Amino acid sequence: MRRGIAMGGAVLGAGILCTGLWVAHELRPASRAARRVIVTITPGMRLESMSTALRSRGLIRSTTVFLWAARLRGVPEHPRPGRYAFSTAMSAVQIADRLAKGETGINEIRVTIPEGYSLRQIAKALVRRGILRDEAAFLEVAKKPAGRVRTPFSLPATGLEGFLFPDTYWFPPGARPERVAQEMVDTFVRRFYVPNRADIVASGRSLPAIVTVASLVEREAKTDADRPKIAGVIYNRLARRMPLQVDATVLYALGHHKSRVLYSDLRVASPYNTYRRRGLPPGPIASPGLPSLEAALHPEHSNYLYYVAGPDGAHIFSRTEAEHLQWVSRLRALRARSSSGGSG
């Protein structure tokens, strides 16, 4: 009896020892060679997903052991988002400690570029965040990118307008304009161009034309459901050689935003004024987001030639000018009653 208890205790002790040795081994650095690895933790990412990412990047030996160590060291279930610099020579405990403290190890600034921003708005946002020092230098690179920014396709003469993908980025303070522009173009290539290359070719339209239409859609649409319809209207008007008459192009020509486009504004002399000039403008007028790019690539086929924004932001589409003018008149009357407080 005593002998059995002693043997059982020995086996248990050996098991605990082996487990301890295995855990100690799995906590060790993944490699003796120190290699810097950047890992991005997105907002809302769970600890389990992050540990899988660390394992796939060769930073930890075991996700199970790392999760145990991370929780023991106080890493929250949703770690602080950001770009973190780790080394393959760091132990799992060292990595967990950095995550628990939210220390990224990188001196970088986070910036979000919204859909529909123009080159000038992007440049101002980057300067305001301290990423760029010189707005003019960035605009010079963006307007004349040849030899400065690499692209797997030909750019229009207007440069990078429309090809700087709206997204969240991390850049060091005082970054070189070329680096910033390159990363934003690379994101456009990765998010839209590469996944849709076959469809772009099959569409029979050039990439600059698609991006230009997408930029018009981005500035005109207020709902995702309207984007393919507006793209369809633009292509229908182009096919009939009708002026596009897109208000956003007039604002781009004027060089500043206004809440309303006046009749006097429509006289501005510019190749971007689609009230005075048929066809597409010379290039994009803003950076379109993915829904607008996809709408321009896959427009909704219809007979619509006109649209006007309704009171809820969604657009009302018409096939004839007479029908369109009726809607415009109704909506003006509705706005007039609303502003006067009348009930009709």
Secondary structure as UniProt FT lines:
FT   HELIX           2..27
FT   STRAND          36..41
FT   TURN            43..44
FT   HELIX           47..56
FT   TURN            57..58
FT   HELIX           63..72
FT   TURN            73..74
FT   STRAND          82..87
FT   TURN            88..89
FT   HELIX           92..101
FT   STRAND          109..112
FT   TURN            115..116
FT   HELIX           119..128
FT   TURN            129..130
FT   HELIX           135..143
FT   TURN            146..148
FT   TURN            157..163
FT   STRAND          168..171
FT   TURN            173..174
FT   HELIX           177..188
FT   HELIX           189..193
FT   TURN            194..196
FT   HELIX           197..203
FT   HELIX           207..220
FT   HELIX           224..226
FT   HELIX           227..239
FT   TURN            240..241
FT   HELIX           247..254
FT   HELIX           263..267
FT   TURN            271..272
FT   TURN            274..276
FT   HELIX           290..297
FT   STRAND          306..309
FT   TURN            311..312
FT   STRAND          315..318
FT   HELIX           321..340
//
